[in-house]
């Protein structure tokens, strides 16, 4: 088969399923269930620290993970602070996603999350190792001098935000949730000791981080498109044992739009099937060609 034809078929296979809501049976893995359950069990008004180390290059996985995380935090009325040590573009990418999800939640009757009041962005820190250690030792000192913009106001120190009310140590944040597509997972795991960790990683990072989850170093793990689809399933149906309920508003949301995990998970299966099929046909052709030449 000519390469152009093969790439054309792959293009069609990767795009057509995105326009259809294809139900794929799903059984969330324990790591995803723990991630969802831990956030859902937090009382209203809790504080969570979010490390956002991804940009649009991994929006298919990290973008879906961030969307799911924000929907849970906002519906549960949990305040959060965002920082990045992975990429200078990451804080703005996170801000754009927060604004979009905040409008979505508010349009469905939820609380409209306001910058500085309900969430604050500390920005990008270029020294991942040093910054992460500083956050663990003294988070207010680590973020000192960093400013964010309240609605209709002027740049103000992030530690003056209501998000930091009652925060004297990293231990006052219920979790540090890291959304990453880079090596900041290991940096964070090695240095953060004062609060529980949960990671949201890309598919290729799942095997390594599953070891950390299995050993108890991570309290929850969301990995790749499968992890996104798991969270969307849990948000819609609750946990399999029914101890944690669905997330408010998810039923209506899924009727109005196709969520990223729901869109990408079937597409991933179609593309993988096509690649395996092409590999099989290519090898079969090579074997038959050898037999023909041997005659």
KEKE-3310 file (N, C-alpha, C; in steps of 0.2 Angstrom, whole numbers, plus 5000, padded with zeros to 4 digits):
npx = (5004:5003:5012:5006:4992:4991:4993:4983:4972:4974:4973:4959:4954:4958:4951:4937:4930:4930:4919:4908:4898:4904:4901:4911:4914:4919:4930:4935:4952:4960:4969:4964:4952:4955:4961:4950:4941:4948:4948:4935:4930:4935:4931:4921:4929:4942:4959:4970:4985:4991:5002:5006:5012:5012:5009:5001:5006:5003:4990:4980:4980:4985:4977:4964:4965:4967:4956:4946:4951:4949:4935:4931:4936:4930:4917:4916:4920:4933:4947:4962:4979:4990:5005:5021:5035:5040:5038:5038:5027:5017:5009:5000:4993:4987:4979:4970:4963:4957:4949:4940:4934:4928:4918:4910:4906:4899:4889:4881:4875:4883:4896:4904:4920:4932:4947:4961:4952:4946:4955:4972:4987:5003:5013:5028:5042:5059:5069:5067:5071:5076:5065:5055:5059:5060:5046:5042:5049:5046:5032:5026:5037:5043:5035:5035:5034:5028:5016:4998:4983:4969:4951:4947:4956:4973:4990:4994:5002:5003:5002:4993:4981:4964:4965:4977:4973:4975:4985:5000:5010:5016:5009:4996:4989:4978:4981:4995:4993:4999:5000:5008:5019:5032:5048:5046:5039:5047:5056:5047:5042:5053:5056:5044:5037:5028:5015:5001:5003:4997:4996:4994:4997:5005:5002:5014:5021:5015:5018:5030:5025:5015:5022:5025:5013:5008:5017:5013:5017:5011:4995:4985:4982:4981:4982:4986:4975:4967:4966:4959:4947:4943:4941:4931:4921:4919:4915:4903:4896:4900:4909:4913:4909:4899:4902:4906:4899:4892:4899:4891:4881:4887:4880:4872:4881:4888:4878:4877:4889:4904:4915:4933:4940:4930:4929:4942:4946:4939:4944:4958:4958:4954:4964:4975:4971:4972:4985:4991:4985:4990:5004:5003:4998:5009:5020:5015:5015:5028:5033:5026:5032:5045:5044:5039:5051:5059:5055)
npy = (4994:5011:5024:5037:5034:5026:5035:5043:5035:5034:5047:5049:5039:5044:5056:5055:5047:5057:5065:5058:5052:5039:5025:5017:5003:5004:5001:5009:5010:5006:5016:5028:5028:5030:5043:5051:5049:5054:5067:5070:5068:5078:5092:5106:5122:5118:5118:5116:5113:5115:5109:5114:5108:5107:5110:5116:5106:5093:5093:5084:5074:5079:5091:5086:5080:5091:5098:5089:5089:5102:5104:5096:5102:5115:5112:5106:5117:5120:5129:5134:5135:5138:5133:5133:5123:5118:5123:5139:5143:5137:5142:5152:5144:5136:5146:5150:5138:5137:5149:5145:5133:5138:5147:5138:5130:5139:5143:5132:5133:5133:5139:5154:5154:5165:5175:5176:5177:5164:5156:5156:5161:5157:5158:5155:5145:5144:5136:5120:5110:5117:5126:5117:5111:5122:5125:5114:5117:5130:5137:5150:5158:5154:5158:5171:5188:5185:5189:5191:5194:5202:5202:5217:5224:5228:5221:5210:5202:5185:5178:5185:5182:5175:5162:5158:5160:5155:5147:5141:5132:5120:5109:5112:5113:5101:5092:5090:5092:5086:5090:5084:5083:5081:5079:5083:5076:5067:5075:5082:5071:5067:5078:5083:5082:5085:5085:5075:5067:5068:5062:5068:5061:5059:5046:5038:5040:5032:5018:5020:5029:5021:5012:5021:5024:5011:5008:5017:5030:5039:5045:5044:5042:5048:5043:5047:5045:5035:5037:5050:5046:5037:5046:5054:5044:5041:5053:5054:5042:5039:5030:5013:5005:5013:5021:5034:5048:5053:5067:5082:5089:5083:5074:5083:5090:5081:5079:5090:5093:5084:5077:5077:5064:5055:5058:5055:5043:5032:5035:5033:5019:5015:5020:5013:5000:5001:5003:4992:4983:4987:4984:4971:4967:4972:4965:4952:4954:4955:4942:4934:4939:4935:4921:4920:4925:4915:4904)
npz = (5000:4996:5004:5005:5004:5015:5025:5023:5026:5039:5044:5042:5050:5062:5064:5060:5071:5081:5079:5083:5097:5104:5113:5124:5133:5150:5163:5177:5183:5199:5203:5196:5202:5216:5214:5210:5221:5232:5230:5229:5242:5250:5260:5258:5254:5256:5253:5239:5231:5215:5203:5187:5173:5159:5142:5126:5118:5123:5124:5121:5131:5143:5143:5144:5157:5165:5163:5169:5182:5186:5185:5195:5206:5206:5207:5219:5227:5230:5234:5225:5221:5208:5201:5191:5186:5175:5162:5154:5147:5153:5164:5158:5149:5158:5165:5154:5153:5165:5166:5155:5160:5172:5167:5161:5171:5179:5170:5171:5183:5194:5205:5201:5198:5203:5199:5210:5221:5222:5216:5213:5203:5204:5195:5184:5188:5185:5191:5194:5204:5215:5218:5220:5232:5240:5241:5248:5260:5265:5260:5258:5258:5247:5237:5239:5234:5222:5210:5207:5197:5203:5200:5191:5198:5204:5202:5214:5229:5228:5240:5248:5244:5247:5245:5252:5265:5281:5278:5283:5281:5269:5272:5275:5264:5256:5246:5234:5218:5203:5187:5173:5159:5159:5166:5179:5188:5195:5201:5210:5217:5224:5233:5239:5254:5264:5261:5254:5238:5222:5205:5188:5173:5156:5144:5141:5153:5162:5166:5174:5185:5190:5198:5209:5213:5217:5228:5237:5238:5230:5231:5222:5205:5188:5172:5156:5141:5144:5158:5159:5153:5162:5174:5169:5167:5181:5186:5180:5184:5197:5210:5208:5219:5224:5235:5233:5226:5210:5200:5203:5190:5179:5171:5163:5157:5149:5140:5133:5127:5120:5130:5132:5135:5132:5118:5113:5117:5110:5097:5099:5101:5088:5080:5085:5081:5067:5065:5070:5061:5049:5051:5052:5039:5031:5035:5031:5018:5015:5019:5010:4998:4999:4999:4985:4978:4981:4974)
capx = (5000:5007:5012:5001:4986:4991:4993:4976:4967:4975:4970:4952:4953:4959:4946:4930:4927:4929:4912:4902:4899:4904:4901:4916:4914:4925:4931:4941:4957:4961:4973:4959:4946:4958:4962:4943:4938:4951:4946:4927:4929:4937:4926:4920:4933:4948:4964:4974:4991:4991:5008:5004:5018:5010:5007:4996:5008:5000:4983:4975:4980:4985:4972:4958:4966:4966:4948:4943:4953:4946:4928:4930:4938:4926:4910:4917:4921:4939:4951:4968:4985:4993:5012:5024:5042:5041:5038:5036:5020:5012:5004:4995:4989:4982:4974:4965:4959:4953:4943:4935:4930:4924:4912:4906:4902:4894:4883:4876:4872:4888:4899:4909:4927:4935:4954:4963:4948:4945:4961:4978:4992:5010:5018:5033:5049:5064:5073:5062:5073:5077:5059:5051:5062:5058:5039:5041:5051:5042:5029:5025:5044:5045:5030:5035:5035:5025:5009:4993:4979:4962:4946:4946:4961:4980:4994:4994:5006:4998:5001:4988:4975:4961:4968:4982:4971:4976:4991:5007:5015:5013:5005:4989:4986:4976:4985:4998:4991:5004:4998:5014:5021:5039:5052:5045:5036:5052:5058:5042:5041:5059:5056:5038:5036:5024:5007:5000:5004:4993:4999:4991:5003:5004:5002:5020:5023:5011:5022:5035:5022:5011:5026:5025:5006:5008:5021:5009:5020:5006:4988:4980:4986:4977:4987:4985:4968:4963:4965:4954:4941:4941:4938:4924:4916:4918:4911:4896:4892:4902:4913:4909:4906:4894:4903:4907:4893:4894:4900:4885:4882:4891:4875:4869:4887:4889:4873:4878:4896:4908:4921:4939:4941:4925:4931:4949:4947:4937:4949:4964:4957:4953:4971:4980:4969:4974:4992:4993:4983:4995:5010:5002:4998:5016:5024:5012:5017:5036:5034:5024:5037:5051:5042:5039:5057:5063:5053)
capy = (5000:5017:5028:5042:5030:5023:5041:5046:5031:5035:5053:5048:5035:5048:5062:5054:5046:5063:5068:5054:5050:5032:5023:5012:5000:5006:4999:5013:5007:5008:5023:5033:5028:5034:5050:5054:5048:5058:5074:5071:5068:5085:5096:5113:5127:5115:5121:5111:5116:5112:5110:5113:5108:5105:5115:5113:5100:5087:5095:5078:5070:5084:5095:5082:5079:5097:5100:5085:5091:5109:5103:5093:5107:5120:5109:5105:5123:5120:5134:5131:5139:5135:5135:5128:5123:5114:5127:5146:5144:5133:5146:5155:5138:5134:5151:5149:5132:5139:5153:5142:5129:5142:5149:5132:5128:5145:5143:5126:5135:5132:5145:5157:5155:5172:5175:5179:5176:5157:5153:5161:5158:5160:5159:5150:5145:5141:5131:5115:5107:5122:5129:5112:5110:5128:5125:5110:5119:5136:5139:5157:5161:5152:5162:5178:5193:5183:5193:5189:5200:5201:5205:5224:5227:5228:5215:5209:5196:5179:5175:5189:5179:5171:5155:5157:5161:5149:5143:5143:5127:5116:5104:5115:5111:5094:5088:5093:5088:5088:5089:5085:5080:5081:5075:5086:5071:5064:5081:5083:5065:5067:5083:5085:5077:5088:5084:5070:5069:5064:5064:5067:5061:5056:5039:5035:5040:5028:5013:5022:5032:5016:5010:5025:5023:5005:5009:5022:5037:5043:5043:5044:5043:5048:5042:5046:5046:5031:5041:5055:5043:5035:5051:5056:5039:5042:5059:5053:5037:5038:5024:5006:5003:5017:5025:5041:5049:5056:5074:5086:5093:5079:5072:5088:5092:5076:5079:5097:5092:5078:5078:5075:5057:5052:5059:5053:5036:5027:5036:5029:5012:5014:5021:5007:4994:5002:5003:4984:4979:4989:4981:4964:4967:4974:4959:4947:4955:4954:4935:4931:4941:4931:4915:4921:4925:4908:4899)
capz = (5000:4995:5010:5005:5005:5022:5030:5022:5030:5046:5045:5042:5056:5068:5064:5060:5077:5085:5078:5085:5104:5103:5120:5124:5140:5153:5170:5179:5187:5206:5203:5195:5207:5222:5213:5211:5228:5237:5229:5231:5249:5253:5262:5254:5257:5257:5248:5235:5227:5208:5198:5180:5169:5152:5137:5121:5114:5126:5126:5121:5137:5149:5143:5147:5164:5168:5163:5174:5189:5187:5186:5202:5211:5206:5209:5226:5230:5233:5232:5223:5219:5202:5199:5186:5186:5169:5155:5155:5144:5157:5168:5154:5147:5164:5166:5149:5154:5171:5164:5151:5164:5176:5163:5159:5178:5181:5166:5173:5190:5199:5207:5196:5201:5202:5200:5216:5226:5222:5214:5211:5199:5206:5189:5182:5192:5181:5194:5197:5210:5220:5219:5224:5239:5244:5242:5254:5267:5267:5253:5258:5257:5240:5233:5241:5228:5216:5210:5202:5196:5205:5195:5192:5203:5202:5204:5222:5231:5228:5247:5251:5241:5251:5244:5257:5272:5286:5276:5286:5278:5263:5275:5276:5258:5257:5241:5229:5212:5198:5180:5170:5153:5159:5172:5185:5192:5199:5205:5215:5222:5228:5237:5243:5260:5269:5260:5250:5231:5216:5199:5182:5168:5150:5144:5141:5159:5167:5170:5180:5190:5193:5203:5214:5216:5221:5234:5242:5237:5227:5234:5216:5198:5182:5167:5149:5139:5148:5165:5157:5152:5169:5178:5166:5169:5188:5187:5178:5188:5204:5211:5207:5225:5226:5241:5231:5221:5203:5201:5201:5183:5174:5166:5159:5153:5143:5135:5129:5123:5121:5134:5129:5136:5128:5111:5111:5119:5104:5092:5101:5099:5080:5077:5087:5077:5061:5065:5071:5055:5044:5052:5050:5031:5029:5037:5027:5011:5015:5019:5003:4993:5000:4996:4978:4976:4983:4969)
cpx = (5004:5007:5007:4994:4985:4990:4986:4971:4968:4972:4962:4950:4953:4954:4939:4927:4926:4922:4906:4904:4898:4905:4906:4915:4920:4925:4937:4946:4957:4964:4968:4954:4949:4958:4955:4940:4941:4949:4939:4926:4932:4931:4926:4925:4940:4953:4969:4979:4991:4998:5006:5010:5017:5008:5002:4999:5006:4993:4978:4975:4980:4980:4965:4959:4965:4959:4945:4944:4949:4938:4926:4931:4933:4919:4910:4919:4928:4944:4958:4973:4988:5001:5015:5031:5044:5042:5035:5029:5015:5007:4999:4991:4984:4977:4969:4960:4954:4947:4938:4930:4925:4918:4907:4902:4897:4888:4878:4874:4877:4891:4904:4915:4930:4943:4956:4959:4947:4951:4966:4983:4999:5015:5023:5039:5054:5068:5069:5065:5073:5070:5055:5053:5060:5051:5038:5043:5047:5038:5028:5032:5045:5041:5031:5037:5031:5018:5004:4988:4971:4957:4946:4951:4968:4984:4995:4998:5001:4997:4996:4981:4971:4962:4973:4980:4972:4982:4997:5012:5012:5008:4997:4986:4984:4980:4989:4996:4995:5001:5004:5015:5028:5042:5050:5041:5041:5055:5053:5041:5047:5059:5050:5037:5030:5016:5007:5001:4999:4995:4994:4996:5001:5005:5009:5023:5020:5014:5026:5031:5017:5015:5025:5018:5006:5011:5018:5012:5015:4999:4983:4984:4981:4982:4984:4977:4964:4961:4959:4947:4938:4938:4931:4919:4914:4914:4904:4892:4894:4906:4910:4906:4901:4895:4904:4903:4896:4895:4894:4886:4885:4886:4873:4875:4888:4884:4874:4884:4899:4914:4927:4941:4936:4926:4937:4949:4945:4942:4956:4964:4957:4960:4976:4978:4972:4981:4994:4991:4988:5002:5009:5002:5005:5020:5022:5015:5025:5037:5032:5029:5043:5050:5042:5046:5061:5061:5058)
cpy = (5006:5021:5033:5039:5029:5029:5044:5042:5033:5042:5053:5044:5039:5054:5060:5052:5052:5066:5064:5052:5042:5029:5017:5009:5002:5004:5003:5009:5010:5015:5028:5034:5032:5041:5054:5054:5053:5065:5075:5071:5074:5089:5103:5118:5124:5118:5115:5115:5112:5114:5109:5114:5105:5111:5112:5107:5093:5088:5089:5074:5075:5089:5092:5081:5085:5099:5096:5087:5098:5108:5100:5098:5112:5118:5108:5111:5123:5125:5131:5136:5135:5138:5131:5129:5119:5118:5134:5147:5141:5137:5149:5150:5136:5139:5151:5144:5134:5143:5150:5137:5133:5145:5143:5130:5133:5144:5137:5127:5134:5139:5147:5158:5161:5172:5179:5177:5168:5153:5158:5157:5161:5161:5153:5151:5141:5135:5126:5112:5111:5125:5123:5111:5116:5128:5120:5113:5125:5139:5146:5161:5160:5156:5169:5183:5191:5187:5190:5195:5198:5204:5213:5227:5227:5222:5215:5202:5191:5177:5179:5187:5175:5164:5153:5159:5155:5145:5145:5138:5123:5111:5106:5114:5103:5090:5093:5089:5091:5086:5090:5081:5079:5078:5078:5082:5068:5069:5082:5077:5065:5072:5085:5080:5079:5087:5079:5072:5065:5067:5063:5067:5058:5049:5035:5035:5036:5022:5015:5025:5027:5013:5014:5025:5017:5005:5013:5029:5042:5041:5042:5045:5043:5048:5042:5047:5041:5034:5046:5052:5040:5040:5054:5051:5040:5048:5058:5048:5036:5032:5018:5004:5007:5021:5032:5042:5052:5064:5078:5090:5089:5077:5077:5090:5088:5076:5085:5096:5086:5080:5075:5067:5053:5052:5055:5045:5031:5029:5033:5022:5011:5015:5015:5001:4995:5001:4995:4981:4981:4985:4973:4963:4968:4968:4953:4948:4953:4946:4932:4933:4937:4924:4915:4921:4919:4903:4898)
cpz = (5000:5002:5011:5006:5012:5027:5029:5026:5037:5048:5046:5048:5062:5069:5064:5066:5082:5084:5080:5093:5104:5110:5120:5132:5143:5161:5173:5184:5194:5206:5202:5200:5214:5220:5214:5218:5233:5236:5231:5238:5253:5255:5259:5258:5258:5252:5245:5231:5220:5204:5191:5176:5162:5148:5131:5117:5117:5128:5126:5127:5143:5149:5146:5154:5168:5169:5168:5181:5190:5188:5193:5207:5212:5209:5217:5230:5234:5230:5230:5221:5214:5202:5194:5187:5179:5162:5157:5152:5148:5161:5164:5151:5152:5165:5161:5150:5160:5170:5160:5155:5169:5173:5162:5166:5180:5177:5167:5180:5195:5201:5202:5200:5199:5203:5206:5222:5227:5220:5212:5208:5201:5200:5188:5186:5188:5184:5198:5203:5216:5222:5223:5231:5243:5246:5248:5260:5269:5261:5253:5256:5249:5235:5234:5235:5222:5216:5205:5202:5198:5200:5196:5197:5200:5205:5211:5223:5231:5236:5251:5248:5247:5251:5250:5264:5276:5283:5279:5283:5273:5266:5276:5269:5258:5252:5237:5223:5206:5191:5176:5164:5153:5165:5178:5190:5197:5204:5211:5220:5227:5234:5241:5248:5265:5267:5255:5243:5227:5210:5193:5176:5161:5149:5144:5148:5164:5170:5175:5186:5194:5199:5210:5218:5220:5227:5239:5242:5234:5229:5228:5210:5192:5176:5160:5147:5143:5155:5164:5157:5158:5173:5175:5167:5176:5189:5185:5182:5195:5204:5210:5213:5228:5232:5240:5226:5215:5205:5199:5194:5177:5168:5161:5154:5147:5138:5130:5125:5124:5124:5131:5129:5132:5120:5109:5112:5113:5099:5093:5099:5091:5077:5079:5083:5070:5060:5065:5064:5049:5045:5050:5042:5028:5030:5032:5020:5010:5015:5012:4998:4993:4997:4988:4975:4976:4978:4963)
residu = (UNK:UNK:UNK:UNK:UNK:UNK:UNK:UNK:UNK:UNK:UNK:UNK:UNK:UNK:UNK:UNK:UNK:UNK:UNK:UNK:UNK:UNK:UNK:UNK:UNK:UNK:UNK:UNK:UNK:UNK:UNK:UNK:UNK:UNK:UNK:UNK:UNK:UNK:UNK:UNK:UNK:UNK:UNK:UNK:UNK:UNK:UNK:UNK:UNK:UNK:UNK:UNK:UNK:UNK:UNK:UNK:UNK:UNK:UNK:UNK:UNK:UNK:UNK:UNK:UNK:UNK:UNK:UNK:UNK:UNK:UNK:UNK:UNK:UNK:UNK:UNK:UNK:UNK:UNK:UNK:UNK:UNK:UNK:UNK:UNK:UNK:UNK:UNK:UNK:UNK:UNK:UNK:UNK:UNK:UNK:UNK:UNK:UNK:UNK:UNK:UNK:UNK:UNK:UNK:UNK:UNK:UNK:UNK:UNK:UNK:UNK:UNK:UNK:UNK:UNK:UNK:UNK:UNK:UNK:UNK:UNK:UNK:UNK:UNK:UNK:UNK:UNK:UNK:UNK:UNK:UNK:UNK:UNK:UNK:UNK:UNK:UNK:UNK:UNK:UNK:UNK:UNK:UNK:UNK:UNK:UNK:UNK:UNK:UNK:UNK:UNK:UNK:UNK:UNK:UNK:UNK:UNK:UNK:UNK:UNK:UNK:UNK:UNK:UNK:UNK:UNK:UNK:UNK:UNK:UNK:UNK:UNK:UNK:UNK:UNK:UNK:UNK:UNK:UNK:UNK:UNK:UNK:UNK:UNK:UNK:UNK:UNK:UNK:UNK:UNK:UNK:UNK:UNK:UNK:UNK:UNK:UNK:UNK:UNK:UNK:UNK:UNK:UNK:UNK:UNK:UNK:UNK:UNK:UNK:UNK:UNK:UNK:UNK:UNK:UNK:UNK:UNK:UNK:UNK:UNK:UNK:UNK:UNK:UNK:UNK:UNK:UNK:UNK:UNK:UNK:UNK:UNK:UNK:UNK:UNK:UNK:UNK:UNK:UNK:UNK:UNK:UNK:UNK:UNK:UNK:UNK:UNK:UNK:UNK:UNK:UNK:UNK:UNK:UNK:UNK:UNK:UNK:UNK:UNK:UNK:UNK:UNK:UNK:UNK:UNK:UNK:UNK:UNK:UNK:UNK:UNK:UNK:UNK:UNK:UNK:UNK:UNK:UNK:UNK:UNK:UNK:UNK:UNK:UNK:UNK:UNK:UNK:UNK:UNK:UNK:UNK:UNK:UNK:UNK:UNK)
# end
